[in-house]
Amino acid sequence: MKIKIYAVLMICTGFFIHAQNAKVGIKTANPTETLDVNGSSYTNSLYLRNPGEPDKTGGHFLATSKNTLDLYDPALESSGLFNYIKLTISGVPSTGIIDYDTKIDATRFLVVVHNYSFKLNNGSTQVALDYGANGVNDNKQGSPNVNTFRSNGTWHIRANFTNSTLQRYSNPDGTYNNFKVDLYLMAYKYLITKQNIEDNIQNLGGTNGSTQALNKPSGF
């Protein structure tokens, strides 16, 4: 029994010494970091040691003793932290897009509209807005209402104009339903935790806000 215990202690001691002077790999024979896990990992808590600001000299995205976060290298991973998506939706009616389900998981990603454009289905940019119908109140045009929102666990998109309809610049017709919307999206992958900030409503009382002092949101 003593011999067996001694052997186990020697093995554990050897592993500890090796770990202190080299790199440890799990499911990889050629570890590239102090601990290199080739596969998924699971933990209840993850602590970063002073992550600080991004460091452009690195190739990985991890916390280091340099008080930095090294940049993510997409060539080393199968799923990007920042995903750029172009979504083209054709056959859009004059009322625009009210609720389009992207099917992107809202619990794993944050999706925002980076840019957008409205065209005719043939690619022409001869698109105008009409406040009313068939030429009524053409001098009034609503504000763009292009954004993403969460619904039933996924990200949805709306792309229209408040109190306005899309019209062909030439030969306008309020029933025309052949517009094309190009949406350029950014999908940010949730890494560790996220802070939900409550909506903040402020009344400037008719001033320009230059002397307004807002309370700092919780978590900042």
C-alpha positions, -999 to +999 in steps of 0.1 A: +000+000+000+028+024+009+045+017-025+012+025-043+007+058-024+044+068-031+039+061-068+008+083-070+026+111-051+055+109-075+032+111-106+013+141-092+046+158-082+060+152-117+029+166-133+031+197-110+067+203-119+060+199-156+030+223-154+052+249-137+079+248-164+060+240-196+026+241-213-003+218-204-026+205-231-059+188-228-068+167-260-038+183-277-003+171-279+011+205-288-003+231-264+004+267-274-005+284-240+001+275-204-032+257-205-045+247-239-079+231-240-089+216-274-126+214-269-154+228-248-150+238-211-176+243-184-173+263-152-196+279-128-174+310-125-147+325-146-124+352-132-101+374-153-070+389-138-071+427-146-081+423-182-076+460-190-076+473-225-071+453-258-035+445-267-030+445-305+003+425-303-014+393-293-032+367-313-057+352-288-086+366-268-077+359-231-068+375-199-031+378-191-008+390-164+000+419-187-032+435-177-045+432-213-069+414-235-052+400-266-070+404-298-092+375-312-078+357-342-107+343-363-082+318-380-078+301-346-115+297-337-146+282-354-171+309-342-163+346-342-169+370-314-179+397-339-200+385-369-207+409-398-239+399-416-254+413-448-291+405-450-310+414-482-348+412-482-367+417-514-403+419-523-408+444-494-442+463-495-444+501-494-451+499-456-416+484-451-406+455-428-425+453-395-413+421-379-387+399-395-373+370-374-336+365-380-336+333-359-304+345-342-304+333-305-309+364-283-293+346-253-260+342-271-257+372-293-263+410-294-275+421-328-275+457-340-281+474-374-248+488-386-261+503-418-291+499-443-304+510-477-337+510-495-339+502-532-362+489-559-361+452-565-341+458-597-314+476-577-324+511-586-322+537-559-351+557-572-370+554-539-389+583-522-411+587-492-447+598-490-464+610-458-499+604-471-511+583-501-508+591-538-491+624-536-508+638-505-486+658-480-454+650-499-436+677-479-439+657-447-417+626-443-413+605-412-382+594-394-363+562-402-374+533-379-347+507-386-336+486-356-335+452-340-355+439-311-358+407-291-389+386-293-395+350-282-358+343-277-345+355-311-336+388-327-361+405-350-358+434-374-381+463-384-372+486-413-397+513-422-404+551-417-428+565-392-460+578-408-445+573-443-446+548-470-420+539-496-427+551-532-411+548-566-395+582-575-410+579-610-445+567-615-454+565-578-480+540-568-489+534-532-497+497-539-462+490-552-447+460-533-413+454-549-387+471-527-354+457-516-338+464-482-301+457-476-294+454-439-258+453-426-258+437-391-233+432-364-238+401-341-217+403-310-213+371-291-218+372-254-185+361-237-189+359-200-216+382-184-236+412-195-251+440-175-287+449-182-291+487-180-325+500-173-341+527-196-331+562-186-357+590-192-346+626-188-364+659-192-342+688-202-369+713-195-363+733-227-326+736-223-298+722-245-286+699-218-251+714-215-256+718-177-275+686-172-258+661-148-271+626-154-268+598-128-242+571-137-260+539-146-255+510-122-227+487-131-204+514-145 
